[in-house]
Amino acid sequence: MIKKLSLFVMVINLVLICGCAKEEPQTEEAPVVQERIETIDIEPEKNVVENKNPKVKLETSMGDIVIELNAEAAPVTVKNFLEYVEGGFFDGLLFHRVISDFMIQGGGFTADLQRKQTKAPIKNEASNGLKNDRGTIAMARTSDPDSATSQFFINHKDNNILNYSGAENPGYAVFGMTVEGMDVVDKIAGVATTTLPNGMKNVPIKPVVINSATLVSK
């Protein structure tokens, strides 16, 4: 009976969170209940990034943003992100979801708003102690905590509601910090957006393109 009650409470919490459009960076605009996707099972010794603080530069159509990653706190997430970077995956993709005073989200859609095929999802490292503060970069996901693939977001303000606080609120995994170009993040956050006929919301009217993502410091 206790287990059923706990499950009921978790479902109610999930419904309440998903009902807040400004407070749920997601890889799906309208997440639905889905079968659990198997995540990548990476053994710790195979998941070591040599430099604990590699830097990645995002050259966007509105300026450059440099992110310093935290491989010590988020080894799985950083390894996954760097694999996408070094494979050229992000080049030409959009910041497709922008909400001022919340976050800017990208890494999933091409210039014609087609979803790009990704690798398998990874486990959620939101319990690593890093917070979704202004300027931090974190992984977007669906309602399944372990569903993050390539999409990420940069927090435009301190978003405490996105932080891990236990099984009932698994949070969003922060894995780095903007160290250059926060003014560019501010500019992107301020662009005019629209809702598309297909239902995608908060899409910049004038595309904001990630021209390239490169590892500038190993």
Backbone hydrogen bonds in HBPLUS format (Angstrom, degrees):
<---DONOR---> <-ACCEPTOR-->    atom                        ^
c    i                          cat <-CA-CA->   ^        H-A-AA   ^      H-
h    n   atom  resd res      DA  || num        DHA   H-A  angle D-A-AA Bond
n    s   type  num  typ     dist DA aas  dist angle  dist       angle   num
A0005-LEU N   A0001-MET O   2.96 MM   4  6.24 155.7  2.02 148.2 154.8     1
A0006-SER N   A0002-ILE O   2.88 MM   4  6.14 158.1  1.93 151.3 157.2     2
A0007-LEU N   A0003-LYS O   2.98 MM   4  6.19 157.1  2.04 147.1 153.1     3
A0008-PHE N   A0004-LYS O   2.96 MM   4  6.19 153.5  2.03 144.8 152.1     4
A0009-VAL N   A0005-LEU O   2.99 MM   4  6.28 157.0  2.04 150.4 155.8     5
A0010-MET N   A0006-SER O   2.98 MM   4  6.24 156.9  2.04 148.9 155.0     6
A0011-VAL N   A0007-LEU O   2.99 MM   4  6.25 155.4  2.05 149.1 155.4     7
A0012-ILE N   A0008-PHE O   3.03 MM   4  6.30 159.8  2.07 149.8 155.0     8
A0013-ASN N   A0009-VAL O   2.99 MM   4  6.23 159.9  2.03 149.8 155.0     9
A0014-LEU N   A0010-MET O   3.00 MM   4  6.20 155.5  2.06 146.3 152.8    10
A0015-VAL N   A0011-VAL O   3.01 MM   4  6.29 156.5  2.07 150.4 156.2    11
A0016-LEU N   A0012-ILE O   3.03 MM   4  6.31 157.5  2.08 149.6 155.5    12
A0017-ILE N   A0013-ASN O   2.96 MM   4  6.22 160.0  2.00 151.9 156.8    13
A0018-CYS N   A0014-LEU O   2.95 MM   4  6.10 173.3  1.96 156.0 157.7    14
A0019-GLY N   A0015-VAL O   3.10 MM   4  6.13 127.2  2.39 135.7 148.3    15
A0019-GLY N   A0016-LEU O   3.29 MM   3  5.20 136.9  2.49  92.1 103.9    16
A0020-CYS N   A0017-ILE O   3.02 MM   3  5.62 167.0  2.04 118.8 123.1    17
A0023-GLU N   A0020-CYS O   3.01 MM   3  5.44 165.9  2.03 119.2 123.4    18
A0027-THR N   A0141-ARG O   3.24 MM 114  5.10 133.7  2.47  91.4 101.4    19
A0040-ILE N   A0121-PRO O   2.88 MM  81  6.24 148.3  1.98 153.0 161.0    20
A0046-LYS N   A0043-GLU O   2.89 MM   3  5.43 150.6  1.98 119.3 128.6    21
A0047-ASN N   A0044-PRO O   3.05 MM   3  5.10 162.4  2.08 111.0 114.5    22
A0071-ALA N   A0052-LYS O   2.85 MM  19  4.69 152.4  1.92 141.1 144.7    23
A0069-LEU N   A0054-PRO O   2.81 MM  15  5.51 171.5  1.82 176.7 173.9    24
A0055-LYS N   A0217-SER O   2.96 MM 162  4.92 149.7  2.05 129.8 139.3    25
A0216-VAL N   A0055-LYS O   2.92 MM 161  5.64 148.9  2.01 139.3 148.7    26
A0056-VAL N   A0067-ILE O   2.86 MM  11  5.25 158.5  1.91 150.8 157.5    27
A0067-ILE N   A0056-VAL O   2.80 MM  11  5.25 169.3  1.81 158.8 160.2    28
A0057-LYS N   A0214-THR O   2.83 MM 157  5.37 159.9  1.87 160.2 162.5    29
A0214-THR N   A0057-LYS O   3.01 MM 157  5.37 159.3  2.05 146.3 150.8    30
A0058-LEU N   A0065-ILE O   2.70 MM   7  5.07 171.9  1.71 163.2 164.1    31
A0065-ILE N   A0058-LEU O   2.90 MM   7  5.07 154.4  1.96 140.3 148.9    32
A0059-GLU N   A0212-SER O   2.86 MM 153  5.26 158.7  1.90 155.2 161.4    33
A0211-ASN N   A0059-GLU O   2.66 MM 152  5.47 123.1  1.98 145.3 162.9    34
A0212-SER N   A0059-GLU O   3.26 MM 153  5.26 150.4  2.36 136.5 142.0    35
A0060-THR N   A0063-GLY O   2.97 MM   3  5.14 153.7  2.04 131.6 136.6    36
A0063-GLY N   A0060-THR O   3.19 MM   3  5.14 171.8  2.20 107.1 109.3    37
A0061-SER N   A0209-VAL O   2.85 MM 148  5.26 138.6  2.03 146.7 156.7    38
A0066-VAL N   A0180-GLU O   2.91 MM 114  4.91 165.6  1.93 131.7 136.2    39
A0179-VAL N   A0066-VAL O   2.86 MM 113  5.77 161.2  1.90 155.7 162.2    40
A0180-GLU N   A0066-VAL O   3.39 MM 114  4.91 152.1  2.47 135.8 133.2    41
A0068-GLU N   A0177-MET O   2.83 MM 109  5.36 167.3  1.84 160.2 157.1    42
A0177-MET N   A0068-GLU O   2.88 MM 109  5.36 152.4  1.96 143.1 150.4    43
A0070-ASN N   A0175-PHE O   2.86 MM 105  5.42 158.9  1.91 140.1 137.8    44
A0074-ALA N   A0070-ASN O   3.01 MM   4  6.08 155.0  2.08 148.7 156.6    45
A0078-VAL N   A0074-ALA O   2.92 MM   4  6.00 167.6  1.94 160.8 164.6    46
A0079-LYS N   A0075-PRO O   3.07 MM   4  6.03 162.1  2.10 141.6 147.0    47
A0080-ASN N   A0076-VAL O   3.03 MM   4  6.19 161.6  2.07 147.0 152.3    48
A0081-PHE N   A0077-THR O   2.91 MM   4  6.11 164.0  1.94 151.9 156.2    49
A0082-LEU N   A0078-VAL O   2.89 MM   4  6.04 166.2  1.91 155.8 159.1    50
A0083-GLU N   A0079-LYS O   3.06 MM   4  6.24 147.7  2.17 144.5 152.9    51
A0084-TYR N   A0080-ASN O   3.23 MM   4  6.60 151.4  2.32 146.2 153.0    52
A0085-VAL N   A0081-PHE O   2.95 MM   4  6.28 158.1  2.00 148.6 155.4    53
A0086-GLU N   A0082-LEU O   2.80 MM   4  5.92 177.5  1.80 155.6 156.2    54
A0087-GLY N   A0083-GLU O   3.10 MM   4  6.01 130.7  2.35 131.7 143.3    55
A0089-PHE N   A0084-TYR O   3.01 MM   5  5.17 146.6  2.12 163.7 159.8    56
A0088-GLY N   A0085-VAL O   3.01 MM   3  5.33 163.1  2.04 112.6 117.1    57
A0091-ASP N   A0088-GLY O   3.31 MM   3  5.59 144.9  2.44 105.8 115.2    58
A0093-LEU N   A0090-PHE O   3.00 MM   3  5.45 167.5  2.01 136.5 136.9    59
A0092-GLY N   A0210-ILE O   2.66 MM 118  5.38 153.0  1.73 160.5 165.2    60
A0210-ILE N   A0093-LEU O   2.69 MM 117  5.40 177.7  1.69 168.1 167.5    61
A0094-LEU N   A0109-PHE O   3.02 MM  15  5.90 149.9  2.11 161.7 168.8    62
A0095-PHE N   A0208-VAL O   2.89 MM 113  5.55 152.9  1.96 159.0 164.3    63
A0097-ARG N   A0105-GLN O   3.32 MM   8  5.07 165.8  2.34 144.9 142.9    64
A0105-GLN N   A0097-ARG O   2.77 MM   8  5.07 162.5  1.80 160.4 164.8    65
A0098-VAL N   A0202-ASN O   2.87 MM 104  5.48 163.6  1.90 154.5 157.4    66
A0099-ILE N   A0103-MET O   3.01 MM   4  5.58 170.1  2.02 169.9 172.8    67
A0102-PHE N   A0099-ILE O   3.05 MM   3  5.48 123.3  2.39 143.1 139.0    68
A0103-MET N   A0099-ILE O   3.06 MM   4  5.58 137.6  2.25 142.7 155.0    69
A0156-HIS N   A0102-PHE O   2.84 MM  54  5.06 164.2  1.86 121.8 124.7    70
A0104-ILE N   A0154-ILE O   3.10 MM  50  5.45 151.3  2.18 140.7 148.9    71
A0154-ILE N   A0104-ILE O   2.91 MM  50  5.45 152.8  1.99 150.6 157.4    72
A0106-GLY N   A0152-PHE O   2.97 MM  46  5.74 158.9  2.02 158.0 164.8    73
A0152-PHE N   A0106-GLY O   2.98 MM  46  5.74 156.9  2.03 153.2 160.7    74
A0116-LYS N   A0108-GLY O   2.89 MM   8  5.74 169.9  1.90 160.4 161.8    75
A0110-THR N   A0114-GLN O   2.91 MM   4  5.27 162.0  1.95 144.8 148.8    76
A0113-LEU N   A0110-THR O   2.81 MM   3  4.99 148.8  1.91 119.5 119.5    77
A0122-ILE N   A0148-ALA O   2.97 MM  26  5.80 147.5  2.08 154.5 164.6    78
A0128-ASN N   A0125-GLU O   3.17 MM   3  5.83 140.4  2.33 128.1 128.0    79
A0133-ASP N   A0131-LYS O   2.84 MM   2  5.49 137.2  2.03 102.9  90.1    80
A0159-ASN N   A0132-ASN O   2.73 MM  27  5.40 170.4  1.74 172.7 170.3    81
A0136-THR N   A0133-ASP O   3.04 MM   3  5.72 165.9  2.06 142.0 143.9    82
A0135-GLY N   A0155-ASN O   2.85 MM  20  5.29 176.9  1.85 144.1 144.2    83
A0178-THR N   A0135-GLY O   2.76 MM  43  5.12 152.6  1.84 137.7 147.3    84
A0155-ASN N   A0136-THR O   2.94 MM  19  5.62 157.9  1.99 163.4 168.3    85
A0137-ILE N   A0176-GLY O   3.02 MM  39  5.27 160.8  2.05 121.0 125.1    86
A0175-PHE N   A0137-ILE O   2.96 MM  38  6.10 164.5  1.99 161.7 163.5    87
A0138-ALA N   A0153-PHE O   2.88 MM  15  5.48 160.5  1.92 158.7 165.3    88
A0153-PHE N   A0138-ALA O   2.82 MM  15  5.48 152.8  1.89 155.0 160.2    89
A0139-MET N   A0173-ALA O   2.99 MM  34  5.57 146.7  2.11 139.7 147.5    90
A0140-ALA N   A0151-GLN O   3.02 MM  11  5.40 165.8  2.04 123.2 127.1    91
A0162-LEU N   A0159-ASN O   3.01 MM   3  5.74 161.7  2.05 121.0 126.6    92
A0163-ASN N   A0160-ASN O   3.06 MM   3  5.41 166.9  2.07 115.2 119.1    93
A0172-TYR N   A0162-LEU O   2.88 MM  10  5.71 143.8  2.01 178.2 168.9    94
A0165-SER N   A0169-ASN O   3.01 MM   4  5.47 160.3  2.05 158.1 161.8    95
A0169-ASN N   A0166-GLY O   2.94 MM   3  5.39 147.5  2.05 112.1 121.8    96
A0184-VAL N   A0181-GLY O   2.91 MM   3  5.07 131.4  2.15  99.2 112.7    97
A0185-VAL N   A0181-GLY O   3.15 MM   4  6.63 151.8  2.24 147.0 154.3    98
A0186-ASP N   A0182-MET O   2.95 MM   4  6.26 154.7  2.02 144.9 151.5    99
A0187-LYS N   A0183-ASP O   3.02 MM   4  6.28 150.1  2.11 137.2 145.0   100
A0188-ILE N   A0184-VAL O   2.87 MM   4  6.19 163.5  1.90 156.7 160.5   101
A0189-ALA N   A0185-VAL O   2.88 MM   4  6.06 159.4  1.92 150.1 156.2   102
A0190-GLY N   A0186-ASP O   3.17 MM   4  6.32 126.3  2.47 135.6 148.2   103
A0190-GLY N   A0187-LYS O   3.10 MM   3  5.18 139.3  2.27  97.2 109.0   104
A0191-VAL N   A0188-ILE O   3.21 MM   3  5.56 174.0  2.22 115.6 117.1   105
A0205-ILE N   A0192-ALA O   2.95 MM  13  5.98 165.5  1.97 141.1 143.6   106
A0194-THR N   A0203-VAL O   2.82 MM   9  5.30 141.8  1.97 132.8 143.2   107
A0203-VAL N   A0194-THR O   3.01 MM   9  5.30 161.0  2.05 159.4 153.3   108
A0196-LEU N   A0200-MET O   2.84 MM   4  5.30 156.6  1.89 157.4 161.3   109
A0199-GLY N   A0196-LEU O   2.89 MM   3  5.39 162.1  1.92 119.7 123.8   110
